[in-house]
Amino acid sequence: MLSYRCYGEPKTRQQPIVIIHGLLGSKENWHSQAELLATQHEVITIDVRNHGQSP
């Protein structure tokens, strides 16, 4: 199971924004940007396998 974090409320008429970090990163790299985007959208940040909190 991949580690992820959700920001904002789900919007029934909008697709969520899904953010995946780059090489050697983690979902925490996107925390401040995700909080800003979450004022208008549901945002999901993901740690890919063997990065951040994902096994």
PDBQT receptor file of N, H, CA, C and O in Angstrom, charges set to zero:
ATOM      1  N   MET A   1       0.845  -1.174   0.000  1.00  0.00    +0.000 N 
ATOM      2  CA  MET A   1       0.000   0.000   0.000  1.00  0.00    +0.000 C 
ATOM      3  C   MET A   1       0.892   1.238   0.000  1.00  0.00    +0.000 C 
ATOM      4  O   MET A   1       1.816   1.346   0.807  1.00  0.00    +0.000 OA
ATOM      5  N   LEU A   2       0.617   2.153  -0.890  1.00  0.00    +0.000 N 
ATOM      6  H   LEU A   2      -0.134   2.066  -1.546  1.00  0.00    +0.000 HD
ATOM      7  CA  LEU A   2       1.388   3.391  -0.961  1.00  0.00    +0.000 C 
ATOM      8  C   LEU A   2       0.896   4.376   0.087  1.00  0.00    +0.000 C 
ATOM      9  O   LEU A   2      -0.291   4.416   0.410  1.00  0.00    +0.000 OA
ATOM     10  N   SER A   3       1.814   5.162   0.608  1.00  0.00    +0.000 N 
ATOM     11  H   SER A   3       2.778   5.130   0.345  1.00  0.00    +0.000 HD
ATOM     12  CA  SER A   3       1.456   6.212   1.548  1.00  0.00    +0.000 C 
ATOM     13  C   SER A   3       0.947   7.421   0.769  1.00  0.00    +0.000 C 
ATOM     14  O   SER A   3       1.520   7.791  -0.256  1.00  0.00    +0.000 OA
ATOM     15  N   TYR A   4      -0.129   8.035   1.258  1.00  0.00    +0.000 N 
ATOM     16  H   TYR A   4      -0.594   7.734   2.091  1.00  0.00    +0.000 HD
ATOM     17  CA  TYR A   4      -0.685   9.209   0.588  1.00  0.00    +0.000 C 
ATOM     18  C   TYR A   4      -1.285  10.155   1.617  1.00  0.00    +0.000 C 
ATOM     19  O   TYR A   4      -1.505   9.777   2.767  1.00  0.00    +0.000 OA
ATOM     20  N   ARG A   5      -1.544  11.370   1.199  1.00  0.00    +0.000 N 
ATOM     21  H   ARG A   5      -1.365  11.676   0.265  1.00  0.00    +0.000 HD
ATOM     22  CA  ARG A   5      -2.195  12.362   2.056  1.00  0.00    +0.000 C 
ATOM     23  C   ARG A   5      -3.192  13.138   1.215  1.00  0.00    +0.000 C 
ATOM     24  O   ARG A   5      -2.904  13.527   0.083  1.00  0.00    +0.000 OA
ATOM     25  N   CYS A   6      -4.372  13.358   1.788  1.00  0.00    +0.000 N 
ATOM     26  H   CYS A   6      -4.606  13.043   2.708  1.00  0.00    +0.000 HD
ATOM     27  CA  CYS A   6      -5.424  14.109   1.103  1.00  0.00    +0.000 C 
ATOM     28  C   CYS A   6      -5.538  15.500   1.714  1.00  0.00    +0.000 C 
ATOM     29  O   CYS A   6      -5.451  15.670   2.930  1.00  0.00    +0.000 OA
ATOM     30  N   TYR A   7      -5.731  16.472   0.865  1.00  0.00    +0.000 N 
ATOM     31  H   TYR A   7      -5.801  16.334  -0.123  1.00  0.00    +0.000 HD
ATOM     32  CA  TYR A   7      -5.923  17.864   1.271  1.00  0.00    +0.000 C 
ATOM     33  C   TYR A   7      -7.250  18.337   0.696  1.00  0.00    +0.000 C 
ATOM     34  O   TYR A   7      -7.637  17.922  -0.397  1.00  0.00    +0.000 OA
ATOM     35  N   GLY A   8      -7.945  19.195   1.418  1.00  0.00    +0.000 N 
ATOM     36  H   GLY A   8      -7.631  19.531   2.306  1.00  0.00    +0.000 HD
ATOM     37  CA  GLY A   8      -9.195  19.754   0.920  1.00  0.00    +0.000 C 
ATOM     38  C   GLY A   8     -10.328  18.752   0.989  1.00  0.00    +0.000 C 
ATOM     39  O   GLY A   8     -10.151  17.609   1.409  1.00  0.00    +0.000 OA
ATOM     40  N   GLU A   9     -11.489  19.206   0.570  1.00  0.00    +0.000 N 
ATOM     41  H   GLU A   9     -11.632  20.135   0.229  1.00  0.00    +0.000 HD
ATOM     42  CA  GLU A   9     -12.688  18.381   0.568  1.00  0.00    +0.000 C 
ATOM     43  C   GLU A   9     -12.925  17.804  -0.822  1.00  0.00    +0.000 C 
ATOM     44  O   GLU A   9     -12.668  18.476  -1.821  1.00  0.00    +0.000 OA
ATOM     45  N   PRO A  10     -13.414  16.564  -0.898  1.00  0.00    +0.000 N 
ATOM     46  CA  PRO A  10     -13.748  16.009  -2.216  1.00  0.00    +0.000 C 
ATOM     47  C   PRO A  10     -14.805  16.861  -2.912  1.00  0.00    +0.000 C 
ATOM     48  O   PRO A  10     -15.796  17.256  -2.297  1.00  0.00    +0.000 OA
ATOM     49  N   LYS A  11     -14.594  17.136  -4.168  1.00  0.00    +0.000 N 
ATOM     50  H   LYS A  11     -13.788  16.816  -4.667  1.00  0.00    +0.000 HD
ATOM     51  CA  LYS A  11     -15.537  17.909  -4.979  1.00  0.00    +0.000 C 
ATOM     52  C   LYS A  11     -16.213  16.937  -5.940  1.00  0.00    +0.000 C 
ATOM     53  O   LYS A  11     -15.540  16.274  -6.729  1.00  0.00    +0.000 OA
ATOM     54  N   THR A  12     -17.528  16.851  -5.876  1.00  0.00    +0.000 N 
ATOM     55  H   THR A  12     -18.075  17.389  -5.235  1.00  0.00    +0.000 HD
ATOM     56  CA  THR A  12     -18.239  15.849  -6.670  1.00  0.00    +0.000 C 
ATOM     57  C   THR A  12     -18.161  16.122  -8.162  1.00  0.00    +0.000 C 
ATOM     58  O   THR A  12     -18.260  15.186  -8.955  1.00  0.00    +0.000 OA
ATOM     59  N   ARG A  13     -17.988  17.363  -8.567  1.00  0.00    +0.000 N 
ATOM     60  H   ARG A  13     -17.908  18.123  -7.922  1.00  0.00    +0.000 HD
ATOM     61  CA  ARG A  13     -17.974  17.689  -9.995  1.00  0.00    +0.000 C 
ATOM     62  C   ARG A  13     -16.569  17.884 -10.554  1.00  0.00    +0.000 C 
ATOM     63  O   ARG A  13     -16.411  18.157 -11.744  1.00  0.00    +0.000 OA
ATOM     64  N   GLN A  14     -15.560  17.747  -9.717  1.00  0.00    +0.000 N 
ATOM     65  H   GLN A  14     -15.689  17.525  -8.751  1.00  0.00    +0.000 HD
ATOM     66  CA  GLN A  14     -14.182  17.940 -10.179  1.00  0.00    +0.000 C 
ATOM     67  C   GLN A  14     -13.354  16.698  -9.887  1.00  0.00    +0.000 C 
ATOM     68  O   GLN A  14     -13.565  16.013  -8.886  1.00  0.00    +0.000 OA
ATOM     69  N   GLN A  15     -12.420  16.423 -10.766  1.00  0.00    +0.000 N 
ATOM     70  H   GLN A  15     -12.248  16.979 -11.579  1.00  0.00    +0.000 HD
ATOM     71  CA  GLN A  15     -11.453  15.364 -10.513  1.00  0.00    +0.000 C 
ATOM     72  C   GLN A  15     -10.424  15.899  -9.519  1.00  0.00    +0.000 C 
ATOM     73  O   GLN A  15     -10.108  17.088  -9.556  1.00  0.00    +0.000 OA
ATOM     74  N   PRO A  16      -9.893  15.053  -8.631  1.00  0.00    +0.000 N 
ATOM     75  CA  PRO A  16      -8.851  15.525  -7.716  1.00  0.00    +0.000 C 
ATOM     76  C   PRO A  16      -7.546  15.770  -8.471  1.00  0.00    +0.000 C 
ATOM     77  O   PRO A  16      -7.320  15.214  -9.546  1.00  0.00    +0.000 OA
ATOM     78  N   ILE A  17      -6.707  16.598  -7.898  1.00  0.00    +0.000 N 
ATOM     79  H   ILE A  17      -6.890  17.050  -7.024  1.00  0.00    +0.000 HD
ATOM     80  CA  ILE A  17      -5.347  16.787  -8.401  1.00  0.00    +0.000 C 
ATOM     81  C   ILE A  17      -4.473  15.771  -7.672  1.00  0.00    +0.000 C 
ATOM     82  O   ILE A  17      -4.439  15.751  -6.442  1.00  0.00    +0.000 OA
ATOM     83  N   VAL A  18      -3.774  14.935  -8.418  1.00  0.00    +0.000 N 
ATOM     84  H   VAL A  18      -3.802  14.951  -9.417  1.00  0.00    +0.000 HD
ATOM     85  CA  VAL A  18      -2.889  13.926  -7.842  1.00  0.00    +0.000 C 
ATOM     86  C   VAL A  18      -1.452  14.349  -8.129  1.00  0.00    +0.000 C 
ATOM     87  O   VAL A  18      -1.074  14.558  -9.282  1.00  0.00    +0.000 OA
ATOM     88  N   ILE A  19      -0.655  14.473  -7.062  1.00  0.00    +0.000 N 
ATOM     89  H   ILE A  19      -0.963  14.303  -6.125  1.00  0.00    +0.000 HD
ATOM     90  CA  ILE A  19       0.731  14.920  -7.195  1.00  0.00    +0.000 C 
ATOM     91  C   ILE A  19       1.658  13.781  -6.780  1.00  0.00    +0.000 C 
ATOM     92  O   ILE A  19       1.529  13.218  -5.693  1.00  0.00    +0.000 OA
ATOM     93  N   ILE A  20       2.592  13.458  -7.667  1.00  0.00    +0.000 N 
ATOM     94  H   ILE A  20       2.696  13.916  -8.550  1.00  0.00    +0.000 HD
ATOM     95  CA  ILE A  20       3.596  12.430  -7.393  1.00  0.00    +0.000 C 
ATOM     96  C   ILE A  20       4.969  13.105  -7.428  1.00  0.00    +0.000 C 
ATOM     97  O   ILE A  20       5.301  13.807  -8.383  1.00  0.00    +0.000 OA
ATOM     98  N   HIS A  21       5.750  12.888  -6.392  1.00  0.00    +0.000 N 
ATOM     99  H   HIS A  21       5.481  12.318  -5.616  1.00  0.00    +0.000 HD
ATOM    100  CA  HIS A  21       7.065  13.533  -6.270  1.00  0.00    +0.000 C 
ATOM    101  C   HIS A  21       8.044  13.038  -7.321  1.00  0.00    +0.000 C 
ATOM    102  O   HIS A  21       7.789  12.049  -8.008  1.00  0.00    +0.000 OA
ATOM    103  N   GLY A  22       9.163  13.734  -7.438  1.00  0.00    +0.000 N 
ATOM    104  H   GLY A  22       9.370  14.538  -6.880  1.00  0.00    +0.000 HD
ATOM    105  CA  GLY A  22      10.222  13.344  -8.365  1.00  0.00    +0.000 C 
ATOM    106  C   GLY A  22      11.237  12.422  -7.705  1.00  0.00    +0.000 C 
ATOM    107  O   GLY A  22      11.030  11.945  -6.589  1.00  0.00    +0.000 OA
ATOM    108  N   LEU A  23      12.322  12.182  -8.401  1.00  0.00    +0.000 N 
ATOM    109  H   LEU A  23      12.490  12.569  -9.307  1.00  0.00    +0.000 HD
ATOM    110  CA  LEU A  23      13.387  11.301  -7.940  1.00  0.00    +0.000 C 
ATOM    111  C   LEU A  23      13.910  11.750  -6.578  1.00  0.00    +0.000 C 
ATOM    112  O   LEU A  23      14.194  12.930  -6.375  1.00  0.00    +0.000 OA
ATOM    113  N   LEU A  24      14.036  10.816  -5.657  1.00  0.00    +0.000 N 
ATOM    114  H   LEU A  24      13.805   9.857  -5.822  1.00  0.00    +0.000 HD
ATOM    115  CA  LEU A  24      14.559  11.037  -4.302  1.00  0.00    +0.000 C 
ATOM    116  C   LEU A  24      13.687  11.964  -3.459  1.00  0.00    +0.000 C 
ATOM    117  O   LEU A  24      14.155  12.485  -2.446  1.00  0.00    +0.000 OA
ATOM    118  N   GLY A  25      12.450  12.180  -3.845  1.00  0.00    +0.000 N 
ATOM    119  H   GLY A  25      12.069  11.757  -4.668  1.00  0.00    +0.000 HD
ATOM    120  CA  GLY A  25      11.554  13.044  -3.090  1.00  0.00    +0.000 C 
ATOM    121  C   GLY A  25      10.568  12.255  -2.255  1.00  0.00    +0.000 C 
ATOM    122  O   GLY A  25      10.675  11.037  -2.109  1.00  0.00    +0.000 OA
ATOM    123  N   SER A  26       9.602  12.984  -1.711  1.00  0.00    +0.000 N 
ATOM    124  H   SER A  26       9.515  13.974  -1.830  1.00  0.00    +0.000 HD
ATOM    125  CA  SER A  26       8.499  12.380  -0.967  1.00  0.00    +0.000 C 
ATOM    126  C   SER A  26       7.289  13.301  -1.084  1.00  0.00    +0.000 C 
ATOM    127  O   SER A  26       7.389  14.418  -1.591  1.00  0.00    +0.000 OA
ATOM    128  N   LYS A  27       6.155  12.819  -0.612  1.00  0.00    +0.000 N 
ATOM    129  H   LYS A  27       6.073  11.911  -0.200  1.00  0.00    +0.000 HD
ATOM    130  CA  LYS A  27       4.939  13.627  -0.686  1.00  0.00    +0.000 C 
ATOM    131  C   LYS A  27       5.075  14.918   0.116  1.00  0.00    +0.000 C 
ATOM    132  O   LYS A  27       4.388  15.899  -0.169  1.00  0.00    +0.000 OA
ATOM    133  N   GLU A  28       5.944  14.927   1.102  1.00  0.00    +0.000 N 
ATOM    134  H   GLU A  28       6.503  14.130   1.333  1.00  0.00    +0.000 HD
ATOM    135  CA  GLU A  28       6.127  16.121   1.932  1.00  0.00    +0.000 C 
ATOM    136  C   GLU A  28       6.735  17.286   1.149  1.00  0.00    +0.000 C 
ATOM    137  O   GLU A  28       6.574  18.441   1.545  1.00  0.00    +0.000 OA
ATOM    138  N   ASN A  29       7.432  17.000   0.043  1.00  0.00    +0.000 N 
ATOM    139  H   ASN A  29       7.563  16.062  -0.279  1.00  0.00    +0.000 HD
ATOM    140  CA  ASN A  29       7.987  18.067  -0.795  1.00  0.00    +0.000 C 
ATOM    141  C   ASN A  29       6.886  18.960  -1.354  1.00  0.00    +0.000 C 
ATOM    142  O   ASN A  29       7.140  20.118  -1.688  1.00  0.00    +0.000 OA
ATOM    143  N   TRP A  30       5.675  18.440  -1.460  1.00  0.00    +0.000 N 
ATOM    144  H   TRP A  30       5.469  17.500  -1.189  1.00  0.00    +0.000 HD
ATOM    145  CA  TRP A  30       4.550  19.156  -2.075  1.00  0.00    +0.000 C 
ATOM    146  C   TRP A  30       3.563  19.715  -1.053  1.00  0.00    +0.000 C 
ATOM    147  O   TRP A  30       2.518  20.241  -1.436  1.00  0.00    +0.000 OA
ATOM    148  N   HIS A  31       3.872  19.611   0.233  1.00  0.00    +0.000 N 
ATOM    149  H   HIS A  31       4.720  19.183   0.544  1.00  0.00    +0.000 HD
ATOM    150  CA  HIS A  31       2.929  20.004   1.289  1.00  0.00    +0.000 C 
ATOM    151  C   HIS A  31       2.417  21.440   1.136  1.00  0.00    +0.000 C 
ATOM    152  O   HIS A  31       1.205  21.653   1.128  1.00  0.00    +0.000 OA
ATOM    153  N   SER A  32       3.300  22.419   1.016  1.00  0.00    +0.000 N 
ATOM    154  H   SER A  32       4.285  22.246   1.023  1.00  0.00    +0.000 HD
ATOM    155  CA  SER A  32       2.851  23.820   0.960  1.00  0.00    +0.000 C 
ATOM    156  C   SER A  32       2.049  24.106  -0.304  1.00  0.00    +0.000 C 
ATOM    157  O   SER A  32       1.060  24.838  -0.250  1.00  0.00    +0.000 OA
ATOM    158  N   GLN A  33       2.454  23.545  -1.437  1.00  0.00    +0.000 N 
ATOM    159  H   GLN A  33       3.257  22.951  -1.481  1.00  0.00    +0.000 HD
ATOM    160  CA  GLN A  33       1.702  23.749  -2.676  1.00  0.00    +0.000 C 
ATOM    161  C   GLN A  33       0.344  23.054  -2.600  1.00  0.00    +0.000 C 
ATOM    162  O   GLN A  33      -0.657  23.593  -3.073  1.00  0.00    +0.000 OA
ATOM    163  N   ALA A  34       0.307  21.864  -2.010  1.00  0.00    +0.000 N 
ATOM    164  H   ALA A  34       1.120  21.426  -1.627  1.00  0.00    +0.000 HD
ATOM    165  CA  ALA A  34      -0.957  21.133  -1.879  1.00  0.00    +0.000 C 
ATOM    166  C   ALA A  34      -1.942  21.903  -1.006  1.00  0.00    +0.000 C 
ATOM    167  O   ALA A  34      -3.135  21.937  -1.305  1.00  0.00    +0.000 OA
ATOM    168  N   GLU A  35      -1.456  22.521   0.069  1.00  0.00    +0.000 N 
ATOM    169  H   GLU A  35      -0.486  22.493   0.312  1.00  0.00    +0.000 HD
ATOM    170  CA  GLU A  35      -2.346  23.318   0.921  1.00  0.00    +0.000 C 
ATOM    171  C   GLU A  35      -2.944  24.488   0.150  1.00  0.00    +0.000 C 
ATOM    172  O   GLU A  35      -4.127  24.788   0.308  1.00  0.00    +0.000 OA
ATOM    173  N   LEU A  36      -2.152  25.147  -0.675  1.00  0.00    +0.000 N 
ATOM    174  H   LEU A  36      -1.191  24.903  -0.803  1.00  0.00    +0.000 HD
ATOM    175  CA  LEU A  36      -2.673  26.261  -1.474  1.00  0.00    +0.000 C 
ATOM    176  C   LEU A  36      -3.694  25.786  -2.503  1.00  0.00    +0.000 C 
ATOM    177  O   LEU A  36      -4.749  26.402  -2.659  1.00  0.00    +0.000 OA
ATOM    178  N   LEU A  37      -3.393  24.707  -3.197  1.00  0.00    +0.000 N 
ATOM    179  H   LEU A  37      -2.536  24.207  -3.070  1.00  0.00    +0.000 HD
ATOM    180  CA  LEU A  37      -4.321  24.168  -4.189  1.00  0.00    +0.000 C 
ATOM    181  C   LEU A  37      -5.610  23.666  -3.547  1.00  0.00    +0.000 C 
ATOM    182  O   LEU A  37      -6.669  23.697  -4.173  1.00  0.00    +0.000 OA
ATOM    183  N   ALA A  38      -5.525  23.204  -2.305  1.00  0.00    +0.000 N 
ATOM    184  H   ALA A  38      -4.664  23.178  -1.796  1.00  0.00    +0.000 HD
ATOM    185  CA  ALA A  38      -6.683  22.624  -1.621  1.00  0.00    +0.000 C 
ATOM    186  C   ALA A  38      -7.763  23.647  -1.292  1.00  0.00    +0.000 C 
ATOM    187  O   ALA A  38      -8.869  23.268  -0.907  1.00  0.00    +0.000 OA
ATOM    188  N   THR A  39      -7.467  24.926  -1.435  1.00  0.00    +0.000 N 
ATOM    189  H   THR A  39      -6.568  25.234  -1.747  1.00  0.00    +0.000 HD
ATOM    190  CA  THR A  39      -8.522  25.924  -1.214  1.00  0.00    +0.000 C 
ATOM    191  C   THR A  39      -9.571  25.857  -2.311  1.00  0.00    +0.000 C 
ATOM    192  O   THR A  39     -10.703  26.298  -2.110  1.00  0.00    +0.000 OA
ATOM    193  N   GLN A  40      -9.211  25.308  -3.475  1.00  0.00    +0.000 N 
ATOM    194  H   GLN A  40      -8.291  24.950  -3.638  1.00  0.00    +0.000 HD
ATOM    195  CA  GLN A  40     -10.135  25.220  -4.608  1.00  0.00    +0.000 C 
ATOM    196  C   GLN A  40     -10.356  23.799  -5.128  1.00  0.00    +0.000 C 
ATOM    197  O   GLN A  40     -11.299  23.556  -5.881  1.00  0.00    +0.000 OA
ATOM    198  N   HIS A  41      -9.488  22.853  -4.729  1.00  0.00    +0.000 N 
ATOM    199  H   HIS A  41      -8.721  23.050  -4.118  1.00  0.00    +0.000 HD
ATOM    200  CA  HIS A  41      -9.529  21.498  -5.286  1.00  0.00    +0.000 C 
ATOM    201  C   HIS A  41      -9.231  20.477  -4.201  1.00  0.00    +0.000 C 
ATOM    202  O   HIS A  41      -8.632  20.799  -3.176  1.00  0.00    +0.000 OA
ATOM    203  N   GLU A  42      -9.653  19.252  -4.435  1.00  0.00    +0.000 N 
ATOM    204  H   GLU A  42     -10.140  18.989  -5.268  1.00  0.00    +0.000 HD
ATOM    205  CA  GLU A  42      -9.171  18.147  -3.620  1.00  0.00    +0.000 C 
ATOM    206  C   GLU A  42      -7.795  17.769  -4.169  1.00  0.00    +0.000 C 
ATOM    207  O   GLU A  42      -7.631  17.636  -5.382  1.00  0.00    +0.000 OA
ATOM    208  N   VAL A  43      -6.813  17.596  -3.293  1.00  0.00    +0.000 N 
ATOM    209  H   VAL A  43      -6.947  17.704  -2.308  1.00  0.00    +0.000 HD
ATOM    210  CA  VAL A  43      -5.441  17.283  -3.706  1.00  0.00    +0.000 C 
ATOM    211  C   VAL A  43      -4.996  16.015  -2.978  1.00  0.00    +0.000 C 
ATOM    212  O   VAL A  43      -5.232  15.859  -1.779  1.00  0.00    +0.000 OA
ATOM    213  N   ILE A  44      -4.356  15.124  -3.712  1.00  0.00    +0.000 N 
ATOM    214  H   ILE A  44      -4.164  15.251  -4.685  1.00  0.00    +0.000 HD
ATOM    215  CA  ILE A  44      -3.813  13.897  -3.130  1.00  0.00    +0.000 C 
ATOM    216  C   ILE A  44      -2.333  13.839  -3.482  1.00  0.00    +0.000 C 
ATOM    217  O   ILE A  44      -1.966  13.881  -4.656  1.00  0.00    +0.000 OA
ATOM    218  N   THR A  45      -1.476  13.741  -2.452  1.00  0.00    +0.000 N 
ATOM    219  H   THR A  45      -1.774  13.707  -1.498  1.00  0.00    +0.000 HD
ATOM    220  CA  THR A  45      -0.042  13.569  -2.683  1.00  0.00    +0.000 C 
ATOM    221  C   THR A  45       0.321  12.127  -2.332  1.00  0.00    +0.000 C 
ATOM    222  O   THR A  45      -0.210  11.559  -1.377  1.00  0.00    +0.000 OA
ATOM    223  N   ILE A  46       1.229  11.543  -3.110  1.00  0.00    +0.000 N 
ATOM    224  H   ILE A  46       1.660  12.004  -3.886  1.00  0.00    +0.000 HD
ATOM    225  CA  ILE A  46       1.551  10.122  -2.980  1.00  0.00    +0.000 C 
ATOM    226  C   ILE A  46       3.060   9.939  -2.845  1.00  0.00    +0.000 C 
ATOM    227  O   ILE A  46       3.842  10.587  -3.540  1.00  0.00    +0.000 OA
ATOM    228  N   ASP A  47       3.459   9.036  -1.931  1.00  0.00    +0.000 N 
ATOM    229  H   ASP A  47       2.824   8.510  -1.366  1.00  0.00    +0.000 HD
ATOM    230  CA  ASP A  47       4.842   8.559  -1.877  1.00  0.00    +0.000 C 
ATOM    231  C   ASP A  47       4.916   7.297  -2.724  1.00  0.00    +0.000 C 
ATOM    232  O   ASP A  47       4.224   6.320  -2.437  1.00  0.00    +0.000 OA
ATOM    233  N   VAL A  48       5.751   7.302  -3.773  1.00  0.00    +0.000 N 
ATOM    234  H   VAL A  48       6.313   8.095  -4.007  1.00  0.00    +0.000 HD
ATOM    235  CA  VAL A  48       5.898   6.090  -4.579  1.00  0.00    +0.000 C 
ATOM    236  C   VAL A  48       6.664   5.033  -3.777  1.00  0.00    +0.000 C 
ATOM    237  O   VAL A  48       7.236   5.329  -2.728  1.00  0.00    +0.000 OA
ATOM    238  N   ARG A  49       6.665   3.823  -4.278  1.00  0.00    +0.000 N 
ATOM    239  H   ARG A  49       6.200   3.583  -5.130  1.00  0.00    +0.000 HD
ATOM    240  CA  ARG A  49       7.278   2.704  -3.576  1.00  0.00    +0.000 C 
ATOM    241  C   ARG A  49       8.736   2.997  -3.211  1.00  0.00    +0.000 C 
ATOM    242  O   ARG A  49       9.504   3.515  -4.021  1.00  0.00    +0.000 OA
ATOM    243  N   ASN A  50       9.094   2.653  -1.976  1.00  0.00    +0.000 N 
ATOM    244  H   ASN A  50       8.470   2.232  -1.317  1.00  0.00    +0.000 HD
ATOM    245  CA  ASN A  50      10.448   2.819  -1.425  1.00  0.00    +0.000 C 
ATOM    246  C   ASN A  50      10.867   4.276  -1.266  1.00  0.00    +0.000 C 
ATOM    247  O   ASN A  50      12.061   4.569  -1.215  1.00  0.00    +0.000 OA
ATOM    248  N   HIS A  51       9.912   5.187  -1.187  1.00  0.00    +0.000 N 
ATOM    249  H   HIS A  51       8.942   4.949  -1.228  1.00  0.00    +0.000 HD
ATOM    250  CA  HIS A  51      10.186   6.600  -0.937  1.00  0.00    +0.000 C 
ATOM    251  C   HIS A  51       9.284   7.079   0.201  1.00  0.00    +0.000 C 
ATOM    252  O   HIS A  51       8.182   6.564   0.394  1.00  0.00    +0.000 OA
ATOM    253  N   GLY A  52       9.766   8.069   0.947  1.00  0.00    +0.000 N 
ATOM    254  H   GLY A  52      10.660   8.488   0.789  1.00  0.00    +0.000 HD
ATOM    255  CA  GLY A  52       8.956   8.629   2.025  1.00  0.00    +0.000 C 
ATOM    256  C   GLY A  52       8.462   7.554   2.972  1.00  0.00    +0.000 C 
ATOM    257  O   GLY A  52       9.259   6.792   3.520  1.00  0.00    +0.000 OA
ATOM    258  N   GLN A  53       7.150   7.485   3.170  1.00  0.00    +0.000 N 
ATOM    259  H   GLN A  53       6.502   8.104   2.726  1.00  0.00    +0.000 HD
ATOM    260  CA  GLN A  53       6.561   6.524   4.104  1.00  0.00    +0.000 C 
ATOM    261  C   GLN A  53       5.998   5.279   3.412  1.00  0.00    +0.000 C 
ATOM    262  O   GLN A  53       5.353   4.455   4.060  1.00  0.00    +0.000 OA
ATOM    263  N   SER A  54       6.233   5.135   2.117  1.00  0.00    +0.000 N 
ATOM    264  H   SER A  54       6.758   5.805   1.591  1.00  0.00    +0.000 HD
ATOM    265  CA  SER A  54       5.765   3.933   1.412  1.00  0.00    +0.000 C 
ATOM    266  C   SER A  54       6.792   2.813   1.545  1.00  0.00    +0.000 C 
ATOM    267  O   SER A  54       7.997   3.043   1.446  1.00  0.00    +0.000 OA
ATOM    268  N   PRO A  55       6.294   1.595   1.770  1.00  0.00    +0.000 N 
ATOM    269  CA  PRO A  55       7.232   0.462   1.897  1.00  0.00    +0.000 C 
ATOM    270  C   PRO A  55       7.849   0.085   0.555  1.00  0.00    +0.000 C 
ATOM    271  O   PRO A  55       8.655  -0.843   0.484  1.00  0.00    +0.000 OA
TER     272      PRO A  55
